[in-house]
């Protein structure tokens, strides 16, 4: 897929402000320190379209990035960040849960997990929730450049085992630094979009 146009993100805090044009939406979700903003910048070939903060947990809104005037990439608050207040964590959780449960335009979820570490309890809860809702998802194993090729198979095996994944779930290693996995994800977005056309 050739990304020719990326509109300025639509920043939303209430459902009434969600896009109303009916374009498909592809959600990117993960822990607040998993490298989500870096991945989105890498994927869209833009340096700073997704804000990267030195402090995890900065995203407090749903951000809709319209791509090629055909679909949206949706960035939501990272989960599991301890320094965010309990009230804010609960607010984020309700917002994401409501979006996942009710948004008809949502067509696929990309769950970001750090390839260096076993999935956290929050990661497992997210995957279980997606499977409970029967929502299609793909796992993006971030920071792949920090795991040697000889150790990668072991890390992927630990991830699959911890999450108890169905056989048809893809795990795509991704590095925002080297752009490994970028073309794979863009190809998947293109296939998903064509299937909906």
N, C-alpha and C positions, 0 to 999 in steps of 0.2 A: 504494500500500500504506500502510495506517495501522499504524504500530508502536505497539502498546498495551502490550507487556510486554517488558522486557529483563532477563534474569536476570543476577545478578552473574557475572562471567566465571569459567569453569573454567580454572585455570592448570595447564598440564601440561608435564612435562619427560620423561616416559616414555610409550611407546605403551600400556602396560597401564592407564594412567589416562585414555585417550581416552574420550569419551562412548560409552555402549553402548546408547543408546535408538534408534539407527538413523535419526535425523533427518538430512535432507540437510545438507551442509556446503558453504559458499561461501567460498573462500579469498581473502584480500586479501594481496598480496605486492608488495614493491618495495624499492628502495634505502632505507637507513636514514634518509636525510634527505629523503625524497620527500613527507612529510606524511601518512603512513598513519594515525597516531593521530588527527590533526586531522580527517581525512576520516571515520574511523569515528565519532568523536564527532558530527560534523555529520550523518552519515547516520542515526544513531540518536537525534538530538535530545537528546543527553546531553552535559553540559559536560566531564566528566572520567572517563567510564567507561573510555576508553582513555587510559592515562597518557602525557602529553606531557612529554618531558624536554628540557631545554636542551642535553643532550648526546646526539647521534645514537647509535644502536646500543644503546639502553637495554633494548629488549625482548629477553629471553633465553629465552623460553618460547613454547609454543603457547597462545594464549588463545582459548577457545571462548565466544562470546556467544550464548546461546539467545534467539531472537527469537519472540515470540508463541506460544511452546511448539510451534513448527512446524519450525524450522530453525536452523542455526548460522551465524554469521559467524565466520570463523577468522582470527586475526591471528598472523603468524609473525615471527620475527626478520628485521629488514632485512638485506639482503645488501650487500656492497661497502664496509663501513665500515673504513677503513684502521687506525684506532686500536684496534680490537679485535684481540687477538692472533691469530696465524696458526692456532693450535690451536683457538681459539674459532670463527674463521671456518669452519674445516673441520668442526667439530662442528655448527654451524648448517646448513652445506650438506648434510651427511649427513642431518640430521633432516628438512629440507625435502624433499630428494630421496626419502627413504623415505616420507614422508607422500604426496607426489605419486604415487609409483609404486605404492603398495599400498592406499591408503585407499578402500574401496568407497563410503563415504558422500560422498566428495568429488564434487560434481556440476558445479562451474564455478569458474573462477579469474578474479579481477579483478587485473590487473597494473597497478600504479601507476607512471607515468612522469612526470617533470617536464616540462611543456609548454615551459618556457623554454629547455631544452637538448636537443641531440641525444641519442638513447639511448646509454648507456655500453656498454662491452664486456660488463659483467655483465648489463645489461638484455637485450642481444642473446642472450647465452647462455641466459638464463631463457626467452625466447620460443622459441628453437630447441629447448630441452628440452621445453617444453609441446607443441610441434608434433611432436617425435619420439615423445612418449607419446600423441599424438592426443587431448589433453585440450582441451575447449572453454574458450575464454577471451575476455575483453573487456579492452580497455585503457582505463584512466581517466587522462586527461591532467590531472594536478594543477596547482595554482597558476595556474589559467586566468585569474584576475583580474589577474595580473601581466603578461599578454600582451594587447596591444591588439587589438581586433577586426580592424584592418587587417593586422596581422602574423600573426594566428592561422592563416590558411590556409597560409601559408608554413611555419610551424612544424609543422603537422600533416603537410604533404607531406614534410618532412625526416624526420619520425618514421616515416611509412609506408615511405619509401624505404630508410631505414637498417635497418628490421626485415624488409623484404621480406615484407610481410603478405599473406595470402590476401585476396581481395576481400570475403569475408563477415565479416571481423573488424571489430567495432565499435570506434571510438575516441570516448569520451565526455569532453568537456572538463568539469573539475570544479574548483570553488572551495570550500574549506572556509570561507572568509571570507564569501562572498556566497551560498553554497549552490547556485550554478549547477550543474546536473547532478544534484542530489540526487533530484528526482522521476523523472528518467530512470533512474537506478540502482535506485530503489525499484520502479519499474514493471517493470524487467527481472527483479529478484528475485521479484516476484510472478508474472510469466509463467513463470519457471523452476520455481517451486514448484508452480504449477497444472499444469504439464506433467508433473510427477512424481506428482501426486495420483492 
